Amino acid sequence: MIVVTLTYKKPLAEVDNFLKEHVVFLDHYYSLKKFLASGRRENRVGGVILVLSSSIQEAHDIMKNDPFYIHDIADYDFMWFEPSKFLNGIDIT
């Protein structure tokens, strides 16, 4: 699994201009079962996306389709981790 953290580098007014497009991006990758969870960070400084992949490169390639990436709205950090415990019934592969 890859944890992607976004940190906004533009004012929230500019973030909001691309929020609907960002949600379409999220919905697309949820439909492909690539995202497990996503949401805002505290104080709305950015967001977090949990990507169902074992490849940081794949997560990078996915994020290149995010309007926040395309329009240089946020910086992205990627962290790989291997879950050893998780809620039963959740497919994390």
ChimeraX attribute file (.defattr): number of C-alpha atoms within 10 A of each C-alpha:
attribute: neighborCount
match mode: 1-to-1
recipient: residues
	/A:1	21
	/A:2	23
	/A:3	20
	/A:4	21
	/A:5	21
	/A:6	21
	/A:7	17
	/A:8	19
	/A:9	14
	/A:10	14
	/A:11	10
	/A:12	14
	/A:13	9
	/A:14	14
	/A:15	20
	/A:16	11
	/A:17	11
	/A:18	15
	/A:19	15
	/A:20	12
	/A:21	14
	/A:22	18
	/A:23	12
	/A:24	13
	/A:25	17
	/A:26	20
	/A:27	13
	/A:28	13
	/A:29	15
	/A:30	16
	/A:31	9
	/A:32	9
	/A:33	14
	/A:34	19
	/A:35	21
	/A:36	15
	/A:37	13
	/A:38	16
	/A:39	12
	/A:40	13
	/A:41	13
	/A:42	8
	/A:43	6
	/A:44	11
	/A:45	15
	/A:46	20
	/A:47	17
	/A:48	17
	/A:49	20
	/A:50	20
	/A:51	26
	/A:52	21
	/A:53	19
	/A:54	15
	/A:55	14
	/A:56	17
	/A:57	12
	/A:58	14
	/A:59	24
	/A:60	15
	/A:61	11
	/A:62	14
	/A:63	18
	/A:64	12
	/A:65	13
	/A:66	20
	/A:67	20
	/A:68	24
	/A:69	15
	/A:70	11
	/A:71	11
	/A:72	13
	/A:73	21
	/A:74	21
	/A:75	14
	/A:76	17
	/A:77	13
	/A:78	17
	/A:79	13
	/A:80	16
	/A:81	11
	/A:82	10
	/A:83	8
	/A:84	5
	/A:85	6
	/A:86	9
	/A:87	7
	/A:88	6
	/A:89	6
	/A:90	8
	/A:91	10
	/A:92	17
	/A:93	9
